[in-house]
Amino acid sequence: MRTDFAAEGADANKVAEAVPARALRAAERIAGPLGVGLPPGKPRLYLCHTLCELGAEPLGQELRAIADFLDTHPRTFLMLIVEDYAPAARIADAFREAGLGRLAATLPRHEAMPTLGRLLATGKRLAVFAEKKEGGPSWYMPAFTYIQDTPLGANRPDQLRCDRFRGEPDSPLLLINHWIPPFPPSPRLNAAIGQRTFLRHRIRGCMDTRGFTGTIVAVDFYERTAVVRVAAELNR
């Protein structure tokens, strides 16, 4: 397994600056020196972060798992933001092959968003956004045309902010980035900021500050946090 640095617009030196030395040593023990080129054969699409050498799952396999989940949870709506380093057409093809293209909604950009009930009633149970590249089918939407989010890079709870980071002032969806990102991420720190009182206060504060009545909340280690319980409380 090799990371395609060219597709990411990076190189081994940039990656070395972004990850701890112990992570680099582990990757090189697994796959050899970084940046020496890709193995022969047609490149395949995988889900991984920063270094595929440290662990990657085939994209098609994971999309089929999502399709199976939606088949068994017919009243569930999922939103996916793809951190895309592969061409939009290849990613869209992978969604279609997994049977997800027919479930993907094309959301309006300059009109009121449909309710979840309306989307479910029309058989649309998935929203798919591309973080970086545009193109492809209409349901593969440019994330930060539709979404405005909060800043990244907090290393302590008191550094979490509600200001606009990406997206446009009129982007209709709000994403609260509620995680502390040292690599590898800390379960302890993310569990601490995921406690019910802290999390509920931040969500309400950001919605009030930004003028939204609803939001998407991104956390790490969700099972160690109260995010599902808090979301249910706020939805009620």
Residue frames relative to the residue before (quaternion, step in Angstrom):
aa qw qx qy qz dx dy dz
M 1.0000 0.0000 0.0000 0.0000 0.00 0.00 0.00
R 0.0017 0.8070 -0.5888 0.0457 3.56 -0.77 1.07
T 0.4155 -0.6765 0.5488 0.2619 3.57 -1.09 0.74
D 0.3190 -0.7260 0.5782 0.1920 3.56 -0.95 0.93
F 0.2166 -0.8221 0.5151 0.1094 3.55 0.08 1.32
A 0.6150 0.5608 -0.3563 0.4247 3.60 1.02 -0.73
A 0.6498 0.5138 -0.3209 0.4592 3.60 0.97 -0.80
E 0.6940 0.4630 -0.2691 0.4811 3.57 1.11 -0.67
G 0.4144 -0.6980 0.4841 0.3268 3.59 1.22 -0.28
A 0.5919 0.5419 -0.3580 0.4773 3.56 1.16 0.63
D 0.1907 -0.7414 0.6148 0.1898 3.54 -1.31 -0.26
A 0.7315 -0.4419 0.2835 0.4351 3.54 -1.30 0.21
N 0.6366 0.5395 -0.3404 0.4334 3.60 1.01 -0.72
K 0.6529 0.5047 -0.3169 0.4675 3.59 0.97 -0.84
V 0.6487 0.5062 -0.3191 0.4701 3.54 0.98 -0.82
A 0.6318 0.5476 -0.3322 0.4366 3.58 0.98 -0.82
E 0.6532 0.5034 -0.3124 0.4716 3.59 1.11 -0.62
A 0.7121 0.4950 -0.2470 0.4322 3.58 1.15 -0.65
V 0.7708 0.3018 -0.1669 0.5357 3.60 1.15 -0.45
P 0.5951 -0.5839 0.4061 0.3742 3.61 -1.12 0.56
A 0.6462 -0.5426 0.3771 0.3818 3.54 -1.21 0.56
R 0.6417 0.5338 -0.3436 0.4305 3.60 0.98 -0.74
A 0.6236 0.5233 -0.3439 0.4680 3.59 1.11 -0.61
L 0.6400 0.5151 -0.3254 0.4682 3.58 1.00 -0.79
R 0.6486 0.5134 -0.3273 0.4569 3.57 0.92 -0.85
A 0.6446 0.5160 -0.3260 0.4604 3.59 0.98 -0.80
A 0.6551 0.5149 -0.3188 0.4518 3.60 0.93 -0.88
E 0.6958 0.4685 -0.2835 0.4648 3.59 0.94 -0.84
R 0.5844 0.5394 -0.3813 0.4712 3.60 1.14 -0.44
I 0.6827 0.4979 -0.2812 0.4548 3.56 1.02 -0.81
A 0.8588 0.1491 -0.0016 0.4901 3.56 0.74 -1.10
G 0.5830 -0.5741 0.3911 0.4214 3.60 1.21 -0.02
P 0.7712 -0.3644 0.2361 0.4656 3.61 -1.29 0.02
L 0.4549 -0.6872 0.4984 0.2692 3.57 -1.01 0.85
G 0.8170 0.3179 -0.2069 0.4344 3.53 -1.22 0.51
V 0.5048 0.6655 -0.4295 0.3432 3.63 1.16 0.32
G 0.6943 -0.4533 0.2727 0.4879 3.57 1.28 0.14
L 0.5426 -0.6276 0.4653 0.3085 3.52 -1.33 0.32
P 0.5471 -0.5965 0.4574 0.3684 3.60 -1.13 0.50
P 0.6155 -0.5521 0.3898 0.4053 3.62 -1.14 0.38
G 0.6215 0.5425 -0.4101 0.3889 3.54 -1.26 0.45
K 0.6458 -0.5282 0.3908 0.3889 3.55 -1.32 0.24
P 0.4697 -0.6729 0.4825 0.3064 3.63 -0.83 0.90
R 0.2083 -0.7644 0.6002 0.1099 3.56 -1.09 0.76
L 0.4815 -0.6721 0.4903 0.2757 3.54 -1.25 0.53
Y 0.0164 -0.7935 0.6071 -0.0398 3.54 -0.88 1.04
L 0.3705 -0.6517 0.6007 0.2777 3.52 -1.36 0.29
C 0.2819 0.7237 -0.5938 0.2101 3.55 -0.73 1.08
H 0.2769 -0.7591 0.5636 0.1714 3.58 -1.26 0.11
T 0.8490 0.0399 -0.1077 0.5157 3.53 -0.78 1.19
L 0.8067 -0.0596 0.0766 0.5829 3.61 0.60 -1.10
C 0.3164 -0.7564 0.5424 0.1833 3.58 -0.48 1.17
E 0.5473 0.6270 -0.3946 0.3895 3.58 1.18 -0.48
L 0.6853 0.4912 -0.2825 0.4575 3.60 1.15 -0.57
G 0.7669 -0.2785 0.1739 0.5515 3.57 1.22 0.03
A 0.1513 0.7807 -0.5878 0.1490 3.57 -0.70 1.08
E 0.1965 -0.7573 0.6124 0.1134 3.53 -1.19 0.64
P 0.5299 -0.6288 0.4474 0.3516 3.64 -0.92 0.78
L 0.5263 -0.6623 0.4314 0.3134 3.59 -0.82 1.00
G 0.6624 0.5252 -0.3215 0.4266 3.60 0.82 -0.94
Q 0.6365 0.5360 -0.3208 0.4524 3.56 0.98 -0.87
E 0.7076 0.4584 -0.2691 0.4656 3.58 0.86 -0.94
L 0.6239 0.5175 -0.3479 0.4711 3.60 1.07 -0.61
R 0.6271 0.5149 -0.3439 0.4727 3.59 1.04 -0.65
A 0.6099 0.5330 -0.3525 0.4686 3.59 1.09 -0.63
I 0.6392 0.5053 -0.3230 0.4815 3.59 1.04 -0.76
A 0.6383 0.5216 -0.3276 0.4618 3.60 0.97 -0.82
D 0.6434 0.5141 -0.3194 0.4688 3.59 0.97 -0.83
F 0.6398 0.5272 -0.3232 0.4564 3.57 0.99 -0.84
L 0.6804 0.4780 -0.2996 0.4679 3.60 0.88 -0.89
D 0.6068 0.5570 -0.3535 0.4434 3.59 1.07 -0.65
T 0.7536 0.3775 -0.2050 0.4976 3.57 1.00 -0.80
H 0.7216 0.3057 -0.2222 0.5801 3.61 1.32 0.00
P 0.0719 -0.8761 0.4750 0.0411 3.60 0.55 1.15
R 0.6994 0.4237 -0.2872 0.4989 3.64 1.20 -0.22
T 0.5359 0.6157 -0.3959 0.4207 3.58 1.24 0.46
F 0.1443 -0.7581 0.6311 0.0780 3.56 -1.09 0.84
L 0.1435 -0.7982 0.5828 0.0518 3.58 -0.85 1.00
M 0.1579 -0.7399 0.6431 0.1186 3.54 -1.25 0.60
L 0.0714 -0.7944 0.6032 0.0047 3.58 -0.86 1.01
I 0.1070 -0.7447 0.6545 0.0745 3.55 -1.03 0.86
V 0.2174 -0.7996 0.5525 0.0900 3.56 -0.50 1.23
E 0.2587 -0.7146 0.6274 0.1698 3.57 -0.80 1.03
D 0.0736 -0.8945 0.4393 -0.0379 3.46 0.31 1.41
Y 0.0133 -0.7824 0.6223 -0.0204 3.53 -0.82 1.11
A 0.6270 0.4824 -0.3308 0.5145 3.55 1.33 0.09
P 0.6539 -0.5177 0.3582 0.4195 3.63 -1.15 0.44
A 0.5955 -0.6043 0.4004 0.3464 3.55 -1.05 0.84
A 0.6367 0.5486 -0.3405 0.4215 3.60 0.96 -0.82
R 0.6657 0.4955 -0.3147 0.4608 3.62 0.95 -0.80
I 0.6517 0.4987 -0.3234 0.4711 3.57 0.97 -0.78
A 0.6467 0.5142 -0.3221 0.4622 3.60 0.95 -0.85
D 0.6294 0.5323 -0.3351 0.4563 3.59 0.99 -0.79
A 0.6430 0.5235 -0.3267 0.4537 3.58 1.00 -0.80
F 0.6346 0.5117 -0.3302 0.4758 3.59 1.04 -0.73
R 0.6525 0.5121 -0.3193 0.4583 3.58 0.93 -0.84
E 0.6646 0.5168 -0.3101 0.4416 3.58 0.90 -0.93
A 0.6773 0.4686 -0.2869 0.4893 3.57 1.15 -0.59
G 0.5291 -0.6514 0.3940 0.3748 3.59 1.28 -0.04
L 0.5118 0.6791 -0.3962 0.3462 3.58 1.24 0.32
G 0.5160 0.6637 -0.4225 0.3386 3.59 1.15 -0.42
R 0.6713 0.5101 -0.3006 0.4458 3.60 0.98 -0.84
L 0.6854 0.4750 -0.2824 0.4742 3.60 1.19 -0.44
A 0.5899 0.6259 -0.3526 0.3686 3.59 1.24 -0.38
A 0.3191 -0.7600 0.5450 0.1535 3.55 -0.88 1.03
T 0.2563 -0.6901 0.6458 0.2025 3.53 -1.29 0.52
L 0.2092 -0.8197 0.5247 0.0949 3.58 -0.35 1.23
P 0.4963 -0.6396 0.4833 0.3332 3.60 -1.07 0.61
R 0.3541 -0.7461 0.5213 0.2149 3.58 -1.00 0.73
H 0.8101 0.2450 -0.1115 0.5209 3.61 0.92 -0.80
E 0.6383 0.4471 -0.3487 0.5207 3.57 1.18 0.56
A 0.6802 -0.4594 0.3560 0.4467 3.56 -1.29 0.15
M 0.4934 -0.6575 0.4855 0.2975 3.54 -1.01 0.84
P 0.4792 -0.6421 0.4980 0.3318 3.63 -1.02 0.66
T 0.5247 -0.6046 0.4840 0.3534 3.56 -1.18 0.49
L 0.6235 -0.5234 0.4108 0.4106 3.56 -1.24 0.37
G 0.6184 0.5567 -0.3466 0.4331 3.59 1.03 -0.75
R 0.6620 0.4999 -0.3079 0.4658 3.56 0.97 -0.85
L 0.6465 0.5131 -0.3247 0.4619 3.58 0.95 -0.82
L 0.6645 0.4986 -0.3101 0.4623 3.58 0.89 -0.90
A 0.6489 0.5366 -0.3222 0.4327 3.59 0.99 -0.80
T 0.7201 0.4073 -0.2420 0.5070 3.59 1.15 -0.57
G 0.5824 -0.6286 0.3563 0.3725 3.58 1.25 0.27
K 0.5492 0.5844 -0.4092 0.4354 3.57 1.23 0.31
R 0.0456 0.8440 -0.5248 0.1010 3.56 -0.33 1.27
L 0.7166 0.3746 -0.2208 0.5453 3.55 1.26 0.34
A 0.0776 -0.7479 0.6562 0.0626 3.57 -1.09 0.81
V 0.0999 -0.8132 0.5733 -0.0001 3.57 -0.71 1.12
F 0.0579 -0.8080 0.5860 -0.0185 3.55 -0.74 1.12
A 0.2964 -0.7189 0.6012 0.1842 3.57 -1.17 0.70
E 0.4129 -0.7366 0.4736 0.2503 3.58 -0.67 1.05
K 0.8329 0.2480 -0.0878 0.4870 3.58 0.84 -0.95
K 0.8196 0.2742 -0.1247 0.4874 3.59 0.58 -1.13
E 0.2941 -0.7267 0.5910 0.1901 3.55 -1.14 0.68
G 0.5270 0.6243 -0.4687 0.3359 3.53 -1.31 0.15
G 0.6183 0.5315 -0.4071 0.4117 3.53 -1.28 0.23
P 0.7573 -0.3623 0.2585 0.4779 3.59 -1.25 -0.24
S 0.6663 -0.5317 0.3449 0.3928 3.57 -1.23 0.47
W 0.6592 0.5201 -0.3235 0.4362 3.61 1.10 -0.58
Y 0.6138 0.4797 -0.3619 0.5121 3.62 1.26 -0.12
M 0.0505 -0.8887 0.4545 -0.0338 3.51 0.41 1.35
P 0.5127 -0.6316 0.4784 0.3307 3.62 -1.11 0.66
A 0.4701 -0.7440 0.3890 0.2724 3.55 -0.36 1.28
F 0.8180 0.3104 -0.1579 0.4577 3.55 0.59 -1.10
T 0.4372 0.5524 -0.5208 0.4822 3.46 1.19 0.88
Y 0.7371 0.3963 -0.2018 0.5088 3.56 1.08 -0.82
I 0.7815 0.3221 -0.1231 0.5199 3.57 1.08 -0.78
Q 0.0802 -0.7212 0.6807 0.1006 3.53 -1.20 0.67
D 0.1469 -0.8336 0.5308 0.0429 3.56 -0.87 0.92
T 0.5335 -0.5967 0.4904 0.3447 3.55 -1.37 -0.08
P 0.6829 -0.5338 0.3020 0.3968 3.61 -1.14 0.50
L 0.3602 -0.6838 0.5969 0.2153 3.51 -1.35 0.55
G 0.6911 0.5613 -0.3224 0.3215 3.56 -1.32 -0.02
A 0.4106 0.6966 -0.5000 0.3100 3.63 1.16 0.19
N 0.1958 -0.7849 0.5787 0.1031 3.56 -0.97 0.88
R 0.7491 0.2134 -0.1498 0.6090 3.57 1.35 -0.17
P 0.6507 -0.5339 0.3551 0.4066 3.60 -1.11 0.48
D 0.6898 0.4911 -0.3032 0.4371 3.61 0.95 -0.78
Q 0.6168 0.5362 -0.3541 0.4545 3.61 1.27 -0.01
L 0.4790 0.6574 -0.4479 0.3712 3.61 1.23 -0.05
R 0.0986 -0.8272 0.5531 -0.0113 3.57 -0.67 1.13
C 0.3818 -0.7170 0.5379 0.2254 3.56 -1.32 0.31
D 0.4112 0.7268 -0.4705 0.2852 3.63 1.23 0.01
R 0.5462 -0.5843 0.4740 0.3682 3.57 -1.26 0.36
F 0.1849 -0.7858 0.5854 0.0749 3.56 -0.91 0.99
R 0.7909 0.0030 0.0251 0.6114 3.57 0.60 -1.14
G 0.6507 0.5076 -0.3832 0.4149 3.53 -1.29 0.29
E 0.5168 -0.6351 0.4880 0.3025 3.53 -1.36 0.13
P 0.6455 -0.5325 0.3600 0.4126 3.61 -1.14 0.42
D 0.7470 0.3640 -0.2236 0.5094 3.60 1.13 -0.55
S 0.3346 0.7216 -0.5335 0.2874 3.62 1.17 0.33
P 0.4269 -0.7960 0.3722 0.2135 3.59 -0.54 1.17
L 0.7263 0.3792 -0.2395 0.5210 3.63 1.20 -0.25
L 0.2471 -0.7608 0.5849 0.1345 3.57 -1.09 0.78
L 0.1093 -0.7676 0.6304 0.0371 3.56 -0.98 0.96
I 0.1707 -0.7669 0.6132 0.0825 3.58 -0.74 1.10
N 0.2333 -0.7564 0.5995 0.1185 3.56 -0.65 1.16
H 0.0410 0.8280 -0.5502 0.0996 3.56 -0.23 1.28
W 0.5357 0.5811 -0.4344 0.4320 3.53 0.47 1.25
I 0.3410 -0.7182 0.5778 0.1846 3.53 -1.27 0.61
P 0.2725 -0.8923 0.3529 0.0710 3.53 -0.31 1.33
P 0.2839 0.7438 -0.5845 0.1565 3.71 0.85 0.26
F 0.3313 -0.7470 0.5448 0.1882 3.58 -1.07 0.76
P 0.4913 -0.3100 -0.7920 0.1877 1.58 -1.30 2.11
P 0.5968 -0.5951 0.3808 0.3804 3.63 -1.05 0.63
S 0.4445 -0.7110 0.4932 0.2315 3.52 -1.15 0.71
P 0.3893 -0.7136 0.5269 0.2483 3.62 -0.63 1.02
R 0.6466 0.5421 -0.3279 0.4250 3.60 0.99 -0.81
L 0.6952 0.4677 -0.2882 0.4635 3.61 0.80 -0.98
N 0.6904 0.4742 -0.2930 0.4612 3.58 0.93 -0.83
A 0.6069 0.5237 -0.3616 0.4760 3.59 1.11 -0.52
A 0.6329 0.5510 -0.3348 0.4287 3.59 1.02 -0.79
I 0.7301 0.3996 -0.2533 0.4931 3.61 0.88 -0.87
G 0.6351 0.5370 -0.3232 0.4513 3.57 1.30 -0.13
Q 0.4160 0.7008 -0.4820 0.3218 3.57 1.23 0.15
R 0.6871 -0.5544 0.2826 0.3750 3.55 -1.08 0.84
T 0.7121 0.4635 -0.2888 0.4412 3.61 0.65 -1.05
F 0.6707 0.4945 -0.3047 0.4612 3.59 0.85 -0.95
L 0.6926 0.4890 -0.2845 0.4476 3.57 0.82 -1.00
R 0.6589 0.5077 -0.3129 0.4585 3.59 0.88 -0.91
H 0.6473 0.5213 -0.3173 0.4568 3.60 0.96 -0.86
R 0.6778 0.4827 -0.3089 0.4607 3.60 0.90 -0.85
I 0.6476 0.5155 -0.3373 0.4486 3.60 0.86 -0.86
R 0.6789 0.4770 -0.3004 0.4705 3.59 0.82 -0.94
G 0.6521 0.5301 -0.3183 0.4387 3.58 0.97 -0.84
C 0.6838 0.4737 -0.2926 0.4716 3.58 0.92 -0.88
M 0.6385 0.5141 -0.3418 0.4595 3.60 0.96 -0.74
D 0.6597 0.4962 -0.3102 0.4715 3.59 0.97 -0.83
T 0.6690 0.5126 -0.2997 0.4470 3.57 0.90 -0.95
R 0.7719 0.3713 -0.1786 0.4841 3.56 0.91 -0.92
G 0.4796 -0.7128 0.4123 0.3033 3.59 1.26 -0.05
F 0.4959 0.6283 -0.4428 0.4041 3.58 1.06 0.76
T 0.3310 -0.7335 0.5570 0.2053 3.55 -1.18 0.60
G 0.7687 0.1506 -0.1230 0.6093 3.59 1.29 0.01
T 0.0740 -0.8106 0.5808 0.0064 3.55 -1.20 0.39
I 0.3763 -0.6319 0.6148 0.2850 3.51 -1.42 0.21
V 0.1442 -0.7972 0.5828 0.0635 3.60 -0.87 0.91
A 0.1434 -0.7938 0.5887 0.0524 3.58 -0.68 1.13
V 0.0307 0.7914 -0.6077 0.0584 3.56 -0.76 1.10
D 0.3699 -0.6484 0.5997 0.2883 3.53 -1.36 0.19
F 0.8362 0.1492 -0.1181 0.5144 3.58 -1.19 0.60
Y 0.0112 -0.8648 0.5019 0.0120 3.57 0.91 0.96
E 0.6470 0.5485 -0.3357 0.4097 3.59 1.01 -0.75
R 0.6668 0.4616 -0.3051 0.4992 3.61 1.25 -0.26
T 0.6684 0.4787 -0.2852 0.4927 3.57 1.30 -0.02
A 0.5132 -0.6246 0.4942 0.3197 3.55 -1.37 0.08
V 0.2855 0.8177 -0.4803 0.1383 3.60 1.22 0.24
V 0.6593 0.4964 -0.3327 0.4563 3.63 0.92 -0.79
R 0.6644 0.5007 -0.3035 0.4645 3.60 0.95 -0.88
V 0.6693 0.4935 -0.3068 0.4630 3.58 0.92 -0.89
A 0.6286 0.5282 -0.3356 0.4617 3.59 0.99 -0.80
A 0.6540 0.5043 -0.3171 0.4663 3.59 0.94 -0.84
E 0.6407 0.5222 -0.3252 0.4593 3.59 0.98 -0.82
L 0.6994 0.4627 -0.2761 0.4695 3.58 0.85 -0.94
N 0.6178 0.5366 -0.3495 0.4563 3.59 1.06 -0.65
R 0.6386 0.5210 -0.3322 0.4587 3.58 1.04 -0.69
